[in-house]
Amino acid sequence: MVPQLRDRAPAAETAGRLHQETIDSLRAVDAFRAVVPKRYSGLELPDPDIPQIFRILGRGVPQPHDAWDF
């Protein structure tokens, strides 16, 4: 996803939000369920894994503060 994030970065910066294709991609890989408890059909990933996801995705955004959009 990092190359796609880089490609979409100018449009996302102009719009002030994540591109819909980025949201769809995150949904397709169940990224939004990463922190949801299993009892609610989430993935309940271990705490150390969550920052790693943000670090990797953050490589595709031009500004460090944009990584928090995820």
Buried (B, 14 or more C-beta within 10 A) or exposed (E): BEEEBEEBBEEBEEEEEBBEBBEEBBEEEEBEBBBBEEEEEBBEBEEEEEEEBEEEBBEBBEEEEBBEBB
